[in-house]
Amino acid sequence: MNQRPYQICTNCVMDTTDSRISFDNNGVCDHCRAYHEKILPNWHTDEKGQQALQKIVDKIKKDGKGKDFSCIAGVSGGVDSSYMLYIAKEQFGLRPLVFHVDAGWNSQVASNNIEKLVDNLRLDLYTKVIDWEEMKDLQLSYFKSGVPHIDTPQDHAFFATMYNFAAKYNVKYILTGANFSTECIRNPIEWMYYQSDSTQLKDIHRKFGQRPLISYPLTNILWHKVYLRYIKGVTVIKPLDYVPYIKKEAMQFLIDRFGWQEYPQKHLESRFTKFYEGYWLPKKFGYDTRKVQYSSLILTSQMTREEALEKLTQPLYDENTLVQDFEYIANKLGISVNELQSYMDAPNKTYKDYKSQQNIYLLGAKVMRFLGLERGGKR
């Protein structure tokens, strides 16, 4: 079979490492076209957007009267969720319960950032610690499976814990730091398969796991997207989509106001995610998530294409740090460096090699787009 010739978008920096990417006659990719056709016309951060957010806030406050908190806010310690928390509390007067899930890989910087925000904003923090032995076994299962998306055990635990908490305590509103400003281009599905697919998670663990998942939190798309949303009335709100949000400005504000500490790259609050995005994906599969992140910033005029191309020439890891992190990951997982290297060297697999609920996700996406409830770009 002939290999597809390499091509890079003339507008952003997405390229044919996304095997499903397509280009028009001007060399502009379908990620860019989806942004301009589907997201931008419906995305309002001006007075219209802020009025829409104010209506949501008023409803949250009304429904939260007499309660200890009016909503929960998922916070990782990263810039997006940190600035979202500031917006919710200081600009809109909400009383969120700060919700954090510790899957065992928090960097010290992330822990410090969360503590500074909670203390300064005078909010309560709820931290759910995932059972480490179960998490470790599940993560090793993903390494052994050979799929790219080995960060799924962490991400699934984050989603499931929040949804389970909301269902148990009848919480109607979940605030997240997800946003179009820095995430208008999504990771291709072959890079990062749907993290909430419990069918695939269970199949991989069934094939490679060594111990039962007793307390590990689980969710599935029908439960949290249909039952919780339309039967229980649980709504996920993305405040940053309604207000002006420029990443560099927000970061500097957090530094000045709270003594917040910067990360070298998006999603590096977790030491495992740093290894996953910085080494596992690009070295084993050729997927560099910076292309997605930088392309989002290019489309929202926060970075030039030239700046992105220059940054992409810089290595994700320096050799000394890589050796240290490789040893750290292996030691924490209770395996040898040689065993971890064997997973790097093993044949590559994809999400298609295991059971999944992909058909449900695809059908759901079509329905949501038809109803105008989904404005996200291509995935």
Buried (B, 14 or more C-beta within 10 A) or exposed (E): EEEEEEBBBEBBBBBBBBEEBEBEEEEBBBBBBBBEEBBBEEBBBEEEBBEEBEEBBEBBBEBBEEEEBBBBBBBBBBBBBBBBBBBBBEEBEBBBBBBBBBBBBBBEBBBBBBEBBBEBBEBEBEEBEBBEBBBBBBBBBBBBBBBBBBBBBBBBBBBBBBBBBBBEEEBBBBBBBBBBBBBBBBBBBBBBBBBBBBBBBBBBBEEBBEEEBEEBBBBBBEBBBEBBBEEBEBBBBBBBBBBEBBBEEBBEBBEEBBEBBEBEBBBBBBBBBBBBBBBBBBEBBEBBBBBBBBBBBBBBEBBEBEBBEEBBEEEBBEEEEBEEBBEBBBEBBEBEEEBBEEBEEEEEBBBEBBBBBBEBBEEBEEEBEEEEEEBBBBB
